[in-house]
Amino acid sequence: MDTNAVPKKSVETDFTASSDAKCQRGKQFESKNISELLVIEIFAGTARLSKTAREAGFQVLPIDKSSSRATQIFVASYDVTVPEQLDALKELLETEAQRILAVHLAPACGTASRAREKKLKSFAKRGFKIPGPLRSTEKPLGLDGLQGLDKIRTESANLVYSATAVLVRKCLELNILCSLENPANSLFWFFPEISELLDLGFKVSFHNCMHGGNRNKLTTWWSTKDVFSELAVLCDAGHTHAKWNPTPVGNSLSFPTAEEAAYPFLLCKRLVAILVQHAIELGAENPIDMEEQLPSGHVTSHRWVIDMLPKGKLVKPLVSEFQSYKNFIIDVASDPEQSQVFKTLPKGARIVHRQLQWGTIRVDEGLYTWVTNNKSYEIEAQSPLLDKIQLGETMQAELIAVGMPRDPWDFLARAVEAGHPRSLAVHLNDGVQNMLRENFSEEPHKVVKARVQFLKTWTARCKELEQAERDLHDSLEPHLRNVLEGKRLLLFKEILISLQYPDTELVDTICQGFPLTGWMPKSHVFPPHMKRPTHSLDAAKRLAKGVNHSIIKQVSEQSDPELAAEVWNQSLDEVSKGWTWFDDDGGTEGKILAKRFGLKQGDKIRMIDDCSVGGFNASCGTSEKFRVHAVDELAAYMCWCMTNLGREAMQQVVGKTYDLKNAYKQYGVRAQDRDLLRIAVWDHEQGRVRLMGTNALPLELSGPWARFCASQWLSGTLEW
C-alpha cells in the first residue's frame, strides 16, 4: 500500500482495526475529538506517560500523592490511602466516565519486590544493611513478625494495593479501559484483592529492554480489555544490558530498581500509539488540519473573524503538516528516531503512526512490501531491518509511518487554496444558523407570522399547565418558592424538549436548587474541561473552624465608611427581595463563610461576595469550560449573514444591550448548600458583623455558571 497515493484521512486509520472490529467494539466515542478524551495516570511518578499522551493531543490527568518527581506538568494530589480522597477519586471517574479513554495504575512495588530476597553477602560483610523480604507468595499481606518501619511500610502498601483494586473495579463497572503495571515477579500480583481481578482481564509480559529500557526487566501489563497484546516482546539477546548490581552511596546502597520506575520514552510512545488506535476504533476523530477540526470539535473559532488568532496547539494548522507519508519497518528493540536512516530524513519529518506487528517482507519488481494480517504496506528500501532478515521470514517488527514535510512551493500552493482562516471561522451550530436565516432572510411578514404562531401555541399551553404549575411551586422548598415565583417552569421544560436542548435536566435542577459544592451537573452545551475540587466538602468544613474567625475579623476592619454604607444598603435591598436573609442566631459552627465587600467601578459600587476565602469555591468541581459570548460571537453572526445571505441582510440591523446584572438572582440554591454557606457583611448601622444566608445564586460562585450561561444563551436565542 502506497500512502502517498491515498487521501489524507486514510493515513489516520492505516494501522487500525478492520471495520468489522470497529462494529464489534461499538462507537463509544463517536463524534468526539481525540483532544476531548481524557487519559488518567494514577501513581504517575515522573508522569512521563501523561506527557507523551498530552503531546499526542489527549487531555491528561496525572495523579500521585506528591508531585515532587514530575516536572512541566500538573500532578493532581490524591492520597488513596485516605478514604475521603479515594472516594473523591472514584467520584471523579464517575463524573468523567463518558470521555475517559484509559486509566493506568502503577503502584510502587518496593515492599513486594523479589529483589529483597537476594542475600548480597559481599555487601553484608562490608557492613551495609541489606533489605530483607517483607512478603512471600504464601504471605502476600506481609510476613509474620514484621516490626518497626518494615511493618509500617508494608501496611501502608497494603492500603495502596487495596485502593488500587477498588479503582480497577470502579473502571470495570464504568466500562473504562484500565491497566495495571508491575514487575512480572512482583508479589503485588499475589495480593488477594489484586489476584482476584486477574481472571477478569488480559495479561501481557515483555522485557523493558525491547521497549527502550536499559535492563532486561520482565514487566507484566494487565488490562481490562485486550488492547496491549502487541507489547508482548521478550529479549532477543541482541544487545547489552545495564547491570542490576547495587551501588554503595555513603553508608547505604543504591539499588538500580529505582532507576527502572520511570517508563522508557519508547515504551511511552508505543503505549500512546496504542491508545490513539483504540480511540479511533471506538469512533473518535483525529483531525490533521483546521478544516477537519472545526466541524467535529468545540474549538472557539469566531475570534479569527476579527483577526484574534489563538495561541498554542489547541487549533490544528490551516494547511496539513505533511505532503506525503513513508512506511518503514524497524527492529523492535530499536528506537526509530535514533536510527541512522531517520536522521537522513528532511527536517520536520515525524512519526505519525506506529504499531508492533508480526509479518513478512516480499519484493516485487524492486518494491518492498510488509505483509501482515492479510494487509500489505509498501515500505521504503532504506528500512534498517531489511539488511538483517531474509525475505519471506516471519518476524516481529515495528511498522512506522513517517510524515514528510511539505516543500515550500507545495505549502504556498495549499495555503493559497485554503485561504484565510477567517473563511473557516464562522462555524455556527444548526440552531443558530436557522435563527439567523429566519430573521434576516425571510420576508418580515413571515417572521412576524412565525413569532405569533410560536407565542400563540405556547400561550395556550401555558393556560393548560396553570394548575400543574401551582402544584409544582407548592412542592418546592420554601426558600425556592419565593425565588421562582411567577416562573412557568413546566412550560419552560416543554419548550426545551421541543427544541431538543441538550441539558435535559436543567429545569429539574432549577426546581431542586443549583448545587454549589461537589461536582456540578453537565449542561452538554459547553466543551469538556475538567476542573476537579481542590478539596472535599468535609475538608472545607474542617478548615472553616480556623478560617471563619479570620474572615469575621477582616470584615470588621472597614476603612471606607461610605463604601461600607453602600454595601449595607445593597444588602438590605437583597433581603427585602427575598434573595438573602439574616442569620443572627445560627453562629459559625458547621458553616463556611464568605466575605462581602464593595468595589468602586467608576461612579458605581459593585458588591462582591468572596466565596473562595473560606474554601467554598474549592469544594466545587466542573466538567465543562463555560464561555461567555462576547463581541467575537456577534461578529461571527454578522459575518455569517453577510457571507450567506448577502451584505444587504445587515444594512438596517440595530443592536441593543440587555443588562443581566440580576439574572443570576432568578435561580435558587440547593437546600443543603443554603444551610452551609454564610456571607459575612458589615452592618454599618449597628457597627458589627452580620451573617447572611442566601436563597438565590451568589455572583462569585463559579460552579453553577456553566449551566446558568447556557440557559441565558438559550433565552437570548429564543428572544430573536
N, C-alpha and C positions, 0 to 999 in steps of 0.2 A: 504493500500500500504506500503510495507516494503522498505524503502530507502536503507537499507543495501544490498538489493538483486538486485538493478538496477545499470546500468553503471553510471560512474561519471557524464556524461553530462546530464543525466536525472534529477539529483538533481537541476540543474540550472533552469529548466523550470517547476519544480514540481507545483509551485503555480501560474504560469502564465496563460494567457487566452488560450482558445482552439485554435486549428489550424484554425477553421472557423473564429474566431475573428481576428486572425492574418491576414488572407486573406482580411477581410473587412478593416482592418486598413492600409493595404499596407506594404511596406518594405522600409520605408523612410531611415532607417539606415543600410540597408543590406550591408554586407562586412565591416562595421565599428566596431571597438572595443569600448567597453564602455569607455576605457581610452581616446578615441578621442573625446567623446561627451562633450559638454560644458553646465554647469548649471550656470545661471546668477541670482544673488540675488540683487535686487535694493532696496535701503533704508535698507541696510544689518544690521546696528547697530553693534551688537556683532559678526555678521557673523557666528553664531552657525550652521545655516542650511548649509552654504557653507562648513564649516569644516567637518560636517558629510558627505556631498556629496563627499568631497575630500577623506575621509577615505574609501569610497565605490569604489573609483577608477575613479571618474569623474574629468574632468578639471573644475575648478570653477572660477568665476569672481564676487566676492562681490563688490558692488558699493554703495557709500554713499558720502555725502557732506564732511564728516570728518571721519577719521579712529580712532578717539580717544577712541571709545568704544570697538574696536576689538583688539585682541592680537594674535600673532603667525600666522597671515595670512595677505597677502597683500590685501588692500582695494583700489580699483581704485576710484579716486576722480572726481565726476561729480556733478555739481550743476544744477539740471534740471530746476531751475527757470531762468537760463541764456539761452536764445535762442540758442546761439552758442554752448553751451555744450549739450543741448538737441538734437540739430541736429547731433552733433558728436556721441552721444549715439545711435541715430537712424541709423546712418551710420554704426556703429559697428554691430548692429543687422542685417542689410542687408548683410554686409560682411561675417559674421559668420553663416548666417541662415542655411546653409546646415548641420551644425553639432551642432546646439543649441538644446538640448533636452527640456529645460524648462527655462522660465523666471518667476521669482516671485517678486512681489512688495508688500511691506507692509508700506505704507506711515503713518507717525505719525498721531495719531487721537486726539492730545491734544486739538485743537480748536473745534473738533467735538464730544468730549466726553460727554455722558449723565451724567457723574459724576458731571459735573459743575452745574447741576440742583438741586443738593442736598443743602439744606439750612445750615446744620451743625450749628444750633443755639447755641449749648453749647459752641462751639469754638468761635463763633462770640461774645458771651457775654464776653469771656475771652480776647477779643481784637485781635484775629487772623484775618487776612484778608482772606476772603472766596472767591475763584474764582467764577465768575458768568458765566452763559451761554453766548456763543458767536454766536450760531446758533440755528435754530429750523427747524422742518420739513417744515414749511411754508417759512422760510428764510434760506435756506441751504447755501447761499453765505455769510451770516453774518447778524446779527440783525441790525436794523436801529439805528443810533446814536452811534455806536462804536467809541471810541476815544483813542488817545494815543497808548500805547503798544498793547492793545487789538485789535485795528484796524490794526496795522502793522502786528501782528501775524496772524490774520485771512486772510488778503490779501496775505500774504506770503504763507500760507497754501493753499489758492485757486490756486495760481500758481503751487504748487506741485501737487494738485489734477488734474488740467488741464493737466499737463505734464504726469501724470500717465495715463490718458485716451488716450493721444496721443501715448504713448508707447504700451498700450494694443492694440490699433487699428493697430499699425505697426506690432505687433505679429500676429494679425488676418490676416493681409494682407500677411504675410510671412508663414502662417500656422505653427506657433511656439506655442507649449503649453505655455499658460500664466496664472498665477494665481494671485489673489488679496486676502489680508487678512486684516480684521479689526474686532473690536468687533461687535457682531450682532446688538447691539442697537446704534452703532455709526452713527452720522449724515453724515458721509462720504458717506454712501450709498445713501443719498438723494441729494448729489451734482449733479447738472444737467448732466454734461458730464459723470459722473460715472453711474448714474441711466439709462442713455440711452444705456449703454453697457450690463446691467444685463440680458436682454432677449436674448443676443447673446451667453450666456454660461450656466454654471451649478453651482448651489449653494449648499454648504454643511454646516451645522451648527453642532457644537459639543462643549461640555464643556471641558475646558483645564484640569480639574482635572482627566478626563478619559484618558488623554494622558501625564501624568506625572506632571501636574501643581499642585500648592498648593491651588488654589482657583477655585470656580465654575464659572469661566469667560466663558460666552457663546460667541463663536467665529464663524464668518462666513468666509468660504473659497470659493471664487468664481473662476472658471477656464473656459477657452475657450473650453476645452474638458472634457468629462465625465470620469475623471481619479481618482478623490479623494473621491468617494462616500463611500468607506469603513470607512472613518474617522467619519462618522455621528454617534456619540455615545453621548448620554445625560447622565448626572449624575445619578447614581443608588442609591444615598444617603447611600452608604455602607461605607463611610469613612468620616473623618473630614476635614474641610477646614480652611485655614488661614483666618483671618478677613480682612474686607475691611476698617476698621477704619483708618483714618489718624493719624499720629504721630507727636506731637509737636517737632520741632527741632529749638531751639533758639526762634526767633520771628516769625517763619513761620511754615507751616505744610508740612509734607512729606506724599504724597499720595501713597498707595500701587499699584495704577495703573501703576506706573513707573516700579515696580518690575515685572510686567506681560509683559513688552515689549519684553524681550528675550524669545524665544520659549523654552519650556521644552525639555530636551535632548531626552526623549522618543518620543515626537512628531516629533522631527527632524529625529530620526531613522526610524520611521514609514513612514514619508514623503519620505525619500530617498529610502526605500524599494519599495514604490510605483513607484518611478521614475525608479529604476532598472528594475522592471517588465515591465513598459511601454516601456523602451528602447529595451528590449528583444522582446516584441510583435512587435516592429517596425523593427526587423531584426538585432539589434546589438548583438554582441557576447561578452560573459563574460567568458573568458578562466580561468581555475583554475590551470594550470601548464604551464611550458615553452613550452612543445611540442605543446599544443594547441595555445599558444600565437603567436609563430613565423609566421605561415602562414597567420595570419589574421591582424597583426599589422605592424607598421613601425619601430619596435624595431631594433636598431643597434646592431647586434649580432656578427659581424665579429671580433670585438676586442677580443672575447673569444678565437679565434684561437691562438692568441699569449699570452694567459693567462692574459689578461687585463679585469678582471671581473667588471661589472658595479656596482655602488653603489646605495643605496636607494631601493625604492619599484617599480621602473619602470618595472622591469622584474619579472615575476612570478617564483616561486621556481621550480627546476628541478623535484622534487617529490611533488605531490599534498599534501596539508597540512593535510588532514583528511583521516582517514581509513574507517570511516562509518558515517552515519547520523542518528539522532534520532529525532522523532517528539514529541512535547509537545503541549498541549493546556493550555493557561494561561488566567486568569481573565483580561478583557480589561483594567481595572483601574490599573493593577499592572505592574511593570517593571520586566520582566522575569529575568534579570540579578541580581536583588535584592532578588529573591526568594530563599528560603532555599534549594530547590531541585537543583537549578543551582549551588549553592555553593558547592554541593557534587560531581559535575561532575569533571572529570580529568582536571588537569591544562592544559590550552591551548584550552579547548572546547570553541566554539564561535558560536553565532547565525549567520547563513549564509543566511537565508530567513525568512521572517515573513509576515503575512497577517491577517487582521481582517476579520472574516467570521461569517456568521450565519450557524448553523448546529446542529447536534445531535450526541450523543455518543451511540454506540452499543457495546455489548460484545458477543463474540463468542468463546467458548472454552478457556476462560481466556484471550483472546486477545481483547484489547480496540481499537475501530475504530471510527474516526471522519468522519462523512458523511456530505458533503456539495456540493450543485450544481451537483449532480449526480457523485461526486467523493468521494473516500474514502481514508483515510490515517491511517495507523497503528500508534497509539500513545503509549507513554510509560505509564505504570501503575503509575509511580511516578508523573504524571502531577498534579500540585496543584489543578486544578479545579475539579478533579474527586471527591473530598471529599465534594464539595459544591452543586452538582447538582444531579438530578435524571436521570437515563438512559431513553433515548427517548425524553427528554425535549429539545425543540428547544431554542437555546440561541445564543448570540453573544460572541465570544471568539477570542483570538489571537492564530493562529496556527504558531508555530515556528519550524524551522529545525535547529538543533544544530549539527555542525560538531565535531566529536570526533577525537582527535589527534591520529596519528599512534603510536603504541608502538615501542620501539627501534628496535626490530628484524624485524618487518614489514617494518620499514623505511629503514633499511640497505638492505633488500632484494629488495625493489623497487629502491633504489639508484643504486645498482649493475646492475639491469635490465635496468635502464635508461642510465647508462654510464656517461661519462664526458660531460659537456655542449659543449665541442668542437665538439662533434658528431652532435649537432643540429645547431651549429653556422653558418655553411656555407649555409645560406638561401638566394639564389640569385634569382632574378626575371627571368622569362622565356626568356626574350630577351638576358640577359647576358649569361645565360646557353647555349642558341643556338649559340651565338657568340663564346663562349669558345669551344663548341663541334665542330663547323665547322672549327675552326682554329687549334685545337690541336689533333683532332682525324681523320679528313678527310685526304685522300691522298693529297699530295701537289699539284698535277696537277689539282685535282678537286677544291681546294681552289683558285688556280690561275684562273681557268676557270670561277668560280662564280664571282670573282672580276672583271674579264674582262667583263663579261656579264653585271654586275651592272654598270660599267663605260660606257659601250657601250650604254646601254639603256638611261642613264641619260645624256650622252653627246649628243645623238640625240635629246633628249627632250630639252636640253639647246639651241640648234640651233633653234628649233621651237619657243622658247619663246623669242628670241632676241629682236624682235620689242616690244613685251609686256613689257619686262624688261626695255627697253629705255623709254617707255611711263610711266611706274611706277616711274622711277627715275626722270623724268621731273616733275612729280606731287608732289614730296616730298618738304618739307620745304627747303629753300635754304641752311640752315646750315647742313641739313641731307644729301644733295646730295654729299657733299664732304666726309663726314664720311663714307657713304655707297657706295661710288664709286667703281664700279667693282664687287659688291656683287650681286650674282644671287638670288634675294630674292624670286621670284616666283618659281624658281626651288627648292629652299630650302623648301618652303611651301609644294610643291607637294611631296617631299621626306618625310617630316614629316607626311603628311597624309597617305602615303603608308605604313609607319612604325607604324601607329596608335599611334603616340606620344601624350601623354595626354594634353600637352599645345597647344591646337588648335589655340590659338590667339597669339602665340609668334611672328610670322612674322608680323602680323598686328601691334603689339606693336613696333617692330623694325622700321617699316615704319613711325609710328607716333612719335617715340622717347620714351625712357623709362621715366616713371614718377618718380620724386624724392620726391614728397610730397603727403600727403594723404595716403589712403590705397593702397598698392601695389596689382596688379592683381595676382591671384593664378596661380602657374605653374602646380598644381596637380601632381607634381613629388615628393615633399618632404612631410614629416609628418606634420599634422596640429599643429600649435603652435602660439597662438595669442600674439602679442606684439603691443599694441594699441599706437596711437600717444600720447605723453605726453601732447601736447597742439595743438591747431588748427593752421592752416597757418596764419589766421588773428591775432592770439595771438602772433605768432612768428614775424610778421611784426611790431606789436606794441612794442615788446621787442627790436627789432632791432634798433629803434630810439635811445635808450640809450646805446646799446651794440656796435654798429658799431664804434663809436668814440674810445672806449676802444680797439677794435681789431686793428684798424689802429695804435694806439699808441704802442701796443705790437709788431706789425710787424716792426715798425720803430726802435725799440730798438735791434739792431744787435750787438752781442758781438763777433762773429767769422767771420771776413771778407772773409776768404777762403771758409767757408761753404755758406755764403750768395752769393758769386760769382758763385759757382757751381749750387745753386738753380736757380739763374737768368739765367745761361746758359741753364739749362734744360727747363726753362720756355720759352726761346726764341725758343728752338727746337720744343716744342709743338705748338707754334704759327705758325712756318714755315710749320708744317704738317697739319694745319687747325683744330687741336683739341681744341685750345683755341684762344682767341683774346683779345686785349687790349681795355678796355672801359675807355678812358681818359676824356670823355665829359659827361657821364651819372650821375656821382656823386653817393651818397649812399642813396638818398631819395627813399623809396619804395623798397630797396634791402635788402637782408640778406647776410651778409658777412661770408666768411670762411677765415682762415689764412693759408698761405703756409710757410713751414719751412723745413729745411733739418735735416736729422738724419743719423749720421755716423754708418754704419754697416760694421765692418772690414775695408777693403780698399775701400769700396764703400759708396756713399752718396745716401740715399733714400729720395725722395721728398714726403712730407706729406701735404695733404690738410685737415685741421681740420674743418670739416663741422658741428661739434657739438657745437663749441664755440659760434656761433651766433644763435643757436636754430634750424638750418635747419634739422638736423637728427631727432630732437624731434618731428617734424611735420609729420613724416612718420610712418605708421603702417603696420605690416606684419601679414599674417595669416598662415605662414609656417615657419618651422625651417630648414634653409638650412644647409647642411653639406658638407664639402669638403672631397672628397675621399682621404684618406691617406694610410699609409702602411698597415693598417688593411684590406682595400679593396683589395689591391694587394695580401696580404697573403691569403685572402679568395678565390680569383680566383685560386691561385696556389694549395691551399688545395683541392678545388673542383675538379680541373683537376686530381690531383694525386689520389683522392678518387674514382672518377667516370670514369676516362679514363686510369688509370694506372700510376705508377710512371714514366714510360719512356716518358710520354707525355710532361714532362717539362725538360727533360735532356739537350736539346740543345736550350733552350729558352734564349734569350739575351734581357735585358731590356734597355730602353732608356728614358731619361727625357727630356720633352719639356718645355722650358721657356715661360710662359704665361704672362710675365710682362706687355705687352702692349695689351693683348687680350681685356681688357675692353674698350680700346680706339676704338674698332671696332664698337661700338654701340653709337648712338646719344641720346641726352636728349630731352624730350618733350619741345615744344616751350615755354610754359608758365613758366616752371621751368628754362629754359635757360634765360628768361628775368628777373628772380628773383634772382638767385644766382650770387654772385661776389666773386672772390678769391683775397684777398689782398696779394701782393707779394712785396718784397723789390727790387727795381731797383738799382742794385749795381753800375751801370754806372752813373746814374743821381742822386743817393743818395736820393731817395724819394720812397714813397709807390705808387704802381700802382694797378689798379683794372683790373682783367681779367674775361671775361665771358668764359663759357665752352660749346663747341659743343658736346664733347664726354663725356662718363661717368667718373666722378671723382672716384678715387680709394676708398676714405674714406667715401663714401655714402653707408650706409647699405641697404637701401630699395630695389634696383633692383637686389641685389645679388642672391636671390633665383633662379630667372629665368635665370640670367647670368650663374650661376654654372650649372644649369640643361642643358642649351644649350651647354656649354662646355663639360659636361659629354657625351652628345649625340654625339657631334662631335668626341670625343675620341673613342667612341664605333664604330662609322662608319669607323674610320681610320683603325680599325682592319681588 
